[in-house]
Amino acid sequence: MRMTRTSDELAFLRPLVGDLCVVETVYQHDGKIVAALGYRFDREKTNTVLRDRLELSGYTYTLVESNDHILLTIDRRRSWKIPPVNLILFALTAFSVYVIPVFLRTQLEASSLSDAVGRTLSALSQGDGLVFSLALMSILLVHEMGHFVASRRRGIITSWPYFIPAPNIIGTFGAIIKSKTPFWNRRDLIEVGAAGPIAGWLVAVGWLVYGLSESMIVPAAGVPFGQMAFLLEGESILTRIIVTGLLGTTPPGTFYVFTEAAFAGWVGLLVTAINLLPVGQFDGGHITYGLVRQKQGILGWITIMILFALGFQSMLWWVFAVFGLIFRVQHPPTLDDTRRPGPAAVAMALAALVILLLSFTPIPFR
């Protein structure tokens, strides 16, 4: 048995209990960490939050409570078991992304609900929707796991991603990760906020380039019914560069018709840019606050006003302006705002800014 209080044990405990409890004693016993903790806040709320964090982190633990103290024993070996609810939501979202866009497309020319279902099943049996669902789910998954891995690397405890199915043209509202601990400093805030968009954006660009290899330019009268036709009016800088570079420019009276892979890549760029807007709890809000602290609020309000103005061209922006207001425009502070982000975090923030400028689509849908 070894009974010592070392920086290693304290560093291990800090992400789990540092903001909740006072670490009074900590030592190792038979390969496990044992800690006596004092309450900082309400006893019942502290115990609930602490148990939630330990379970999300995958640790086996025992927690003995008293009126004034907690005796916590943790096995440092971590289980990476994914909760059933996250797996179920992932499966439902994969299904909705696969089926709903095809159904919405086929029902436009169907005479009844039963006819739409029949057309959908026929289209699915021919492979429609498969590449789109694979592409979009991979973009979303890599994005969320970028956040997840960066959070674990910096000692920030988060849930596994919650994917959200939806009855819209892409079959999903995306995915979210719930943070169970505060951000310790601005470096961590930037790294966690930027890791997801950067990773997902790289996958989206890959799918766009791959899909454009089989996309085409067709006359307006020859656009297949229900397909995504583009003129590149109001498109992002990056989409214009890639599409015109691979397919050329469209003569008058013609459209670009994207394959499923190209359309998924286009959606991925759009979603990434939305996430990078410098508003509140968006990824861009995290990154901007990490760089400029309270000045993020000014940029956030300017962004909200721009979104409301763009909403007269595409109502999608009104939706996200309202989301920004609901989830707060101003980002809350970290536990230690005085710590500078560091070169690596600043580089990630600048990369995210470049991605936003290249990928923002002023008029995605009319």
TAURKA-V898680 format. One record per residue. RES is the residue in one small letter. SS is DSSP state (2 for helix, 1 for strand, 0 for the rest). Layout:
BEGIN
[[RES:SS] [RES:SS]]
END
This chain:
BEGIN
[[m:0] [r:0] [m:0] [t:0] [r:0] [t:0] [s:2] [d:2] [e:2] [l:2] [a:2] [f:2] [l:2] [r:2] [p:2] [l:2] [v:2] [g:0] [d:0] [l:0] [c:1] [v:1] [v:1] [e:1] [t:1] [v:1] [y:1] [q:1] [h:1] [d:0] [g:0] [k:1] [i:1] [v:1] [a:1] [a:1] [l:1] [g:1] [y:1] [r:0] [f:0] [d:0] [r:2] [e:2] [k:2] [t:2] [n:2] [t:2] [v:2] [l:2] [r:2] [d:2] [r:2] [l:2] [e:2] [l:2] [s:2] [g:0] [y:1] [t:1] [y:1] [t:1] [l:1] [v:1] [e:1] [s:0] [n:0] [d:0] [h:1] [i:1] [l:1] [l:1] [t:1] [i:1] [d:1] [r:1] [r:1] [r:1] [s:0] [w:0] [k:0] [i:0] [p:0] [p:2] [v:2] [n:2] [l:2] [i:2] [l:2] [f:2] [a:2] [l:2] [t:2] [a:2] [f:2] [s:2] [v:2] [y:2] [v:2] [i:2] [p:2] [v:2] [f:2] [l:2] [r:2] [t:2] [q:2] [l:2] [e:2] [a:0] [s:0] [s:0] [l:2] [s:2] [d:2] [a:2] [v:2] [g:2] [r:2] [t:2] [l:2] [s:2] [a:2] [l:2] [s:2] [q:0] [g:0] [d:0] [g:0] [l:2] [v:2] [f:2] [s:2] [l:2] [a:2] [l:2] [m:2] [s:2] [i:2] [l:2] [l:2] [v:2] [h:2] [e:2] [m:2] [g:2] [h:2] [f:2] [v:2] [a:2] [s:2] [r:2] [r:2] [r:0] [g:0] [i:0] [i:0] [t:1] [s:0] [w:0] [p:0] [y:1] [f:1] [i:1] [p:1] [a:0] [p:0] [n:0] [i:0] [i:0] [g:0] [t:1] [f:1] [g:1] [a:1] [i:1] [i:0] [k:0] [s:1] [k:0] [t:0] [p:0] [f:0] [w:0] [n:1] [r:2] [r:2] [d:2] [l:2] [i:2] [e:2] [v:2] [g:2] [a:2] [a:2] [g:2] [p:2] [i:2] [a:2] [g:2] [w:2] [l:2] [v:2] [a:2] [v:2] [g:2] [w:2] [l:2] [v:2] [y:2] [g:2] [l:2] [s:0] [e:0] [s:0] [m:1] [i:1] [v:1] [p:1] [a:2] [a:2] [g:2] [v:0] [p:0] [f:0] [g:0] [q:0] [m:0] [a:1] [f:1] [l:0] [l:0] [e:0] [g:0] [e:0] [s:0] [i:2] [l:2] [t:2] [r:2] [i:2] [i:2] [v:2] [t:2] [g:2] [l:2] [l:2] [g:0] [t:0] [t:0] [p:0] [p:0] [g:0] [t:1] [f:1] [y:1] [v:1] [f:0] [t:0] [e:2] [a:2] [a:2] [f:2] [a:2] [g:2] [w:2] [v:2] [g:2] [l:2] [l:2] [v:2] [t:2] [a:2] [i:2] [n:2] [l:0] [l:0] [p:0] [v:0] [g:0] [q:0] [f:0] [d:2] [g:2] [g:2] [h:2] [i:2] [t:2] [y:2] [g:2] [l:2] [v:2] [r:0] [q:0] [k:2] [q:2] [g:2] [i:2] [l:2] [g:2] [w:2] [i:2] [t:2] [i:2] [m:2] [i:2] [l:2] [f:2] [a:2] [l:2] [g:0] [f:0] [q:0] [s:0] [m:0] [l:2] [w:2] [w:2] [v:2] [f:2] [a:2] [v:2] [f:2] [g:2] [l:2] [i:2] [f:0] [r:0] [v:0] [q:0] [h:0] [p:0] [p:0] [t:0] [l:0] [d:1] [d:0] [t:0] [r:0] [r:0] [p:0] [g:0] [p:2] [a:2] [a:2] [v:2] [a:2] [m:2] [a:2] [l:2] [a:2] [a:2] [l:2] [v:2] [i:2] [l:2] [l:2] [l:2] [s:2] [f:0] [t:0] [p:0] [i:0] [p:0] [f:0] [r:0]]
END
